[in-house]
Amino acid sequence: MVRRRVLTLLYSSVGAIPFATMSNREWGQIGNN
């Protein structure tokens, strides 16, 4: 039970990194335009 929660947190944190970089890149392009 705890192990599954830890894995979920790990996957969510790892998956949030590329999502955040993508969103930041899009916002940067909007700012440049």
C-alpha positions, 0 to 999 in steps of 0.5 A, spaced: 500 500 500 505 504 502 509 502 496 504 503 491 503 510 494 511 512 493 511 509 486 505 514 484 508 520 487 515 518 484 511 517 477 507 523 478 513 527 479 517 525 474 512 526 469 510 533 471 518 535 469 517 534 462 510 537 462 512 543 466 518 544 461 513 544 455 508 549 458 514 554 460 517 553 453 510 554 450 509 561 455 516 563 452 514 562 445 508 566 447 512 572 450 517 572 444 511 573 439 
